[in-house]
Amino acid sequence: MKQSSLNRILTQGFGVLLGIGIAVWVLRGFGILTFIPGGVIWLLFLGAIATGLISYAQKTWWRF
């Protein structure tokens, strides 16, 4: 797998996780998705942050 395609997959994963996290957070705030625990929302946000950091590190530091 080329470095640019891996970075593209990581960047898309970051966007998807962040988008789902924000959507679930907003819908839970409106009372629509009240059955979803707060820990799931935290996991989505932390997963997005981790994916973004890995994408950044892969793009700038890892020169494989």
C-alpha positions in Angstrom: 0.0 0.0 0.0 1.4 3.4 -1.0 2.0 6.0 1.6 -0.5 8.5 0.0 -3.3 5.9 -0.1 -2.7 5.0 3.5 -2.8 8.6 4.5 -6.0 9.1 2.5 -7.6 6.2 4.3 -6.5 7.5 7.7 -7.8 11.0 6.9 -11.1 9.7 5.7 -11.4 7.6 8.9 -10.7 10.7 10.9 -13.5 12.5 9.2 -16.0 9.7 9.5 -15.3 9.1 13.2 -15.5 12.8 13.9 -18.7 13.2 11.9 -20.4 10.3 13.5 -19.3 11.5 16.9 -20.7 15.0 16.4 -23.9 13.7 14.9 -24.5 11.3 17.8 -23.6 14.0 20.3 -26.1 16.5 18.8 -28.9 13.9 18.4 -28.3 12.7 22.0 -28.5 16.4 23.1 -31.9 16.7 21.4 -33.1 13.6 23.2 -33.4 11.4 20.1 -30.6 9.0 20.8 -30.9 8.9 24.6 -30.1 5.2 24.8 -26.4 5.7 23.7 -24.1 6.0 26.7 -21.7 8.9 27.0 -18.7 6.6 26.9 -19.5 5.6 23.3 -19.4 9.3 22.3 -16.1 9.7 24.1 -14.7 6.6 22.3 -15.8 8.1 18.9 -14.0 11.4 19.7 -10.9 9.7 21.0 -10.8 7.4 18.0 -11.0 10.4 15.7 -8.2 12.2 17.6 -6.0 9.0 17.5 -6.7 8.5 13.8 -5.9 12.2 13.1 -2.6 12.0 15.0 -1.6 8.8 13.3 -2.4 10.3 9.9 -0.3 13.4 10.7 2.6 11.3 12.0 2.5 9.0 9.0 2.5 12.0 6.6 5.3 14.0 8.3 7.6 11.7 10.4 7.3 8.1 9.0 9.4 7.9 5.9 9.0 4.2 5.0 
